[in-house]
Amino acid sequence: MAAPMGRALAAALGRARVSLAIAAPARPYRAAPLRRRTGPAPADPADPRAAARRFGRLGEAAAVPLWRLWPDPEQLRAAEAEEREWDPPLREVEAVLDRREREEARRREERQQLVARSLAAMPARVSAWRQERERARERARQDAARRQRLLAEAGLGGAPRPGTPPRGSAKAEALLQDLERRQRQEEKRRRRQERQEAARSAMAAAEAAAASRPLPGAPPESTGAVSS
């Protein structure tokens, strides 16, 4: 009974001795030294911002003249302009907002008036569109009738029915185009003659009006001379 207990105790002590031998000692942490940046001399720094930072960090021990920390007049004007640009006074902001609201109200009113005018003119536009469509259909019917008449005058008969192959279509089309070209020339000539006649009539009326008008500076005719 004692032998097994002794062996177990010896085995436990051996394992503890091995674990203690393997454990490594703790190493203390050593931080890296701080790297100092080279800058202007503490007594008279060349950079105003660096001098201000040094004065804020060290106070009077920085040995920085206080007059170097104040901005010059040009810097003050630049700072004031930047402040007015990015942080304008309340009155200016309100004025800008008022102008913007008035402009939006004006545009909204103009848009509403335009919509109202468009809605009011919509029936007339629809009626004009319908009339134009009817005129286009009438012109198409007249063109079809004219083509039929030209084909009949050319002795080629009417147009073939749908689904039937046309006979002599190339000759008929060429003849039809020739007849249409002649009719267009005749219509242009007739319109040109009408314009020339209207121009001659207007010129004659203008000459008659100019002849009946007295010349500038001439004495007006007396009533006695006219009656005689």
C-alpha positions as CSV (number, residue, x, y, z in Angstrom):
1,M,0.0,0.0,0.0
2,A,2.8,2.4,0.9
3,A,4.8,1.6,-2.3
4,P,2.2,2.7,-4.7
5,M,1.6,5.9,-2.8
6,G,5.3,6.7,-2.8
7,R,5.6,6.1,-6.5
8,A,2.7,8.5,-7.2
9,L,4.2,11.2,-5.0
10,A,7.5,10.9,-6.7
11,A,6.0,11.1,-10.1
12,A,4.0,14.3,-9.1
13,L,7.2,15.9,-7.7
14,G,9.1,15.1,-10.9
15,R,6.5,16.7,-13.1
16,A,6.5,19.9,-10.9
17,R,10.3,20.0,-11.1
18,V,10.3,19.7,-14.9
19,S,7.7,22.5,-15.3
20,L,9.6,24.8,-13.0
21,A,12.8,24.2,-15.0
22,I,11.1,25.0,-18.4
23,A,9.5,28.4,-17.3
24,A,11.5,31.4,-18.5
25,P,12.1,34.5,-16.3
26,A,10.0,37.7,-17.1
27,R,11.8,40.4,-19.2
28,P,11.1,44.1,-18.2
29,Y,9.7,46.4,-21.0
30,R,11.9,49.2,-22.1
31,A,10.3,52.0,-24.2
32,A,12.2,53.6,-27.1
33,P,13.6,57.0,-26.3
34,L,11.6,60.1,-27.6
35,R,12.9,61.7,-30.8
36,R,13.1,65.4,-30.5
37,R,12.4,67.5,-33.6
38,T,14.8,70.2,-34.5
39,G,13.1,73.6,-34.4
40,P,13.8,77.3,-33.9
41,A,15.7,78.5,-30.9
42,P,13.7,79.0,-27.8
43,A,14.9,82.6,-27.3
44,D,14.0,83.9,-30.7
45,P,12.1,81.4,-32.9
46,A,11.8,82.2,-36.6
47,D,8.3,80.6,-37.1
48,P,5.5,82.6,-35.4
49,R,3.3,79.6,-35.1
50,A,6.1,77.6,-33.5
51,A,6.8,80.4,-31.2
52,A,3.1,80.5,-30.2
53,R,3.1,76.8,-29.6
54,R,6.2,77.1,-27.5
55,F,4.7,79.9,-25.5
56,G,1.6,77.9,-24.9
57,R,3.6,75.0,-23.8
58,L,6.2,76.7,-21.7
59,G,4.7,80.1,-20.9
60,E,7.2,82.8,-19.9
61,A,10.0,80.2,-19.7
62,A,9.9,80.0,-23.5
63,A,11.5,83.5,-23.7
64,V,9.3,84.5,-26.6
65,P,8.5,88.2,-27.0
66,L,4.8,88.7,-26.7
67,W,4.6,91.2,-29.5
68,R,5.6,88.5,-31.9
69,L,2.5,86.5,-31.0
70,W,0.0,89.2,-32.1
71,P,-1.0,89.3,-35.8
72,D,0.0,92.3,-37.9
73,P,-2.7,94.5,-39.6
74,E,-2.6,92.5,-42.9
75,Q,-3.2,89.2,-41.1
76,L,-6.0,90.9,-39.1
77,R,-7.7,92.0,-42.3
78,A,-7.3,88.5,-43.9
79,A,-8.8,86.9,-40.7
80,E,-11.7,89.4,-40.7
81,A,-12.4,88.7,-44.4
82,E,-12.3,84.9,-43.8
83,E,-14.7,85.3,-40.9
84,R,-17.1,87.4,-42.9
85,E,-17.0,84.8,-45.7
86,W,-17.5,81.7,-43.5
87,D,-19.4,83.2,-40.6
88,P,-21.3,86.2,-41.9
89,P,-23.4,88.4,-39.6
90,L,-26.9,87.4,-38.8
91,R,-28.5,90.3,-40.6
92,E,-26.7,89.4,-43.9
93,V,-27.8,85.8,-43.5
94,E,-31.4,86.8,-43.0
95,A,-31.2,89.2,-46.0
96,V,-29.9,86.4,-48.2
97,L,-32.6,84.0,-47.0
98,D,-35.3,86.7,-47.6
99,R,-34.0,87.3,-51.2
100,R,-33.9,83.5,-51.8
101,E,-37.5,83.1,-50.5
102,R,-38.8,86.0,-52.7
103,E,-37.0,84.6,-55.7
104,E,-38.5,81.1,-55.1
105,A,-42.0,82.7,-54.6
106,R,-41.7,84.6,-57.8
107,R,-40.6,81.5,-59.8
108,R,-43.5,79.5,-58.2
109,E,-46.0,82.2,-59.2
110,E,-44.6,82.4,-62.8
111,R,-44.8,78.6,-63.0
112,Q,-48.4,78.6,-61.8
113,Q,-49.3,81.4,-64.3
114,L,-47.7,79.5,-67.1
115,V,-49.6,76.3,-66.2
116,A,-52.9,78.3,-66.0
117,R,-52.3,79.9,-69.4
118,S,-51.4,76.5,-70.9
119,L,-54.5,74.9,-69.5
120,A,-56.7,77.8,-70.7
121,A,-55.2,77.5,-74.2
122,M,-55.4,73.7,-74.3
123,P,-58.9,73.5,-75.9
124,A,-57.9,75.9,-78.7
125,R,-54.7,73.9,-79.3
126,V,-56.6,70.6,-79.4
127,S,-59.1,72.1,-81.8
128,A,-56.3,73.5,-84.0
129,W,-54.5,70.1,-84.0
130,R,-57.7,68.4,-85.0
131,Q,-58.3,70.8,-87.8
132,E,-54.7,70.4,-89.0
133,R,-55.1,66.6,-88.9
134,E,-58.4,66.9,-90.9
135,R,-56.7,69.2,-93.4
136,A,-53.8,66.6,-93.7
137,R,-56.3,63.8,-94.3
138,E,-58.1,66.0,-96.9
139,R,-54.8,66.7,-98.7
140,A,-54.0,63.0,-98.7
141,R,-57.4,62.2,-100.2
142,Q,-56.9,65.0,-102.8
143,D,-53.5,63.7,-103.7
144,A,-54.9,60.1,-104.1
145,A,-57.7,61.4,-106.2
146,R,-55.3,63.5,-108.3
147,R,-53.0,60.5,-108.9
148,Q,-56.0,58.4,-109.9
149,R,-57.1,61.2,-112.3
150,L,-53.6,61.5,-113.8
151,L,-53.4,57.7,-114.3
152,A,-56.8,57.7,-116.0
153,E,-55.7,60.6,-118.2
154,A,-52.5,58.7,-119.1
155,G,-54.6,55.7,-120.2
156,L,-53.2,53.5,-117.5
157,G,-56.4,53.0,-115.6
158,G,-56.8,53.1,-111.9
159,A,-54.4,51.9,-109.2
160,P,-54.3,48.2,-108.7
161,R,-56.3,46.7,-105.9
162,P,-54.5,45.7,-102.7
163,G,-52.9,42.2,-103.0
164,T,-52.7,42.3,-106.9
165,P,-49.4,42.8,-108.6
166,P,-49.3,46.2,-110.6
167,R,-48.9,46.0,-114.3
168,G,-46.5,48.4,-115.9
169,S,-45.8,50.1,-112.5
170,A,-42.4,51.6,-113.6
171,K,-43.8,53.2,-116.7
172,A,-46.9,54.4,-114.8
173,E,-44.8,55.8,-112.0
174,A,-42.4,57.7,-114.4
175,L,-45.4,59.1,-116.3
176,L,-47.1,60.1,-113.0
177,Q,-44.0,61.9,-111.8
178,D,-43.7,63.8,-115.1
179,L,-47.3,64.9,-114.9
180,E,-46.9,65.9,-111.2
181,R,-43.7,67.9,-112.1
182,R,-45.6,69.7,-114.9
183,Q,-48.5,70.5,-112.6
184,R,-46.1,71.9,-109.9
185,Q,-44.4,74.1,-112.5
186,E,-47.7,75.3,-113.7
187,E,-48.8,76.1,-110.1
188,K,-45.6,78.0,-109.4
189,R,-46.0,80.0,-112.6
190,R,-49.5,80.9,-111.7
191,R,-48.5,82.0,-108.2
192,R,-45.6,84.0,-109.6
193,Q,-48.0,85.8,-112.0
194,E,-50.4,86.5,-109.2
195,R,-47.6,88.0,-107.0
196,Q,-46.4,90.1,-110.0
197,E,-49.9,91.4,-110.6
198,A,-50.4,92.2,-106.9
199,A,-47.1,94.1,-106.9
200,R,-48.0,96.1,-110.0
201,S,-51.4,96.9,-108.5
202,A,-49.7,98.1,-105.2
203,M,-47.2,100.1,-107.2
204,A,-49.9,101.8,-109.2
205,A,-51.9,102.6,-106.1
206,A,-48.8,104.1,-104.4
207,E,-48.1,106.2,-107.5
208,A,-51.7,107.4,-107.6
209,A,-51.6,108.3,-103.9
210,A,-48.2,110.1,-104.4
211,A,-49.6,112.1,-107.4
212,S,-52.7,113.2,-105.4
213,R,-50.6,114.4,-102.5
214,P,-49.3,118.0,-102.8
215,L,-45.5,118.6,-103.0
216,P,-43.7,119.7,-99.8
217,G,-43.5,123.5,-99.5
218,A,-46.0,124.1,-102.3
219,P,-48.9,126.5,-101.4
220,P,-52.3,124.8,-101.1
221,E,-54.7,125.4,-104.0
222,S,-57.4,127.9,-103.3
223,T,-61.1,127.0,-103.3
224,G,-61.8,129.6,-106.0
225,A,-59.3,128.0,-108.4
226,V,-60.7,124.6,-107.8
227,S,-64.3,125.8,-108.4
228,S,-63.2,127.5,-111.7
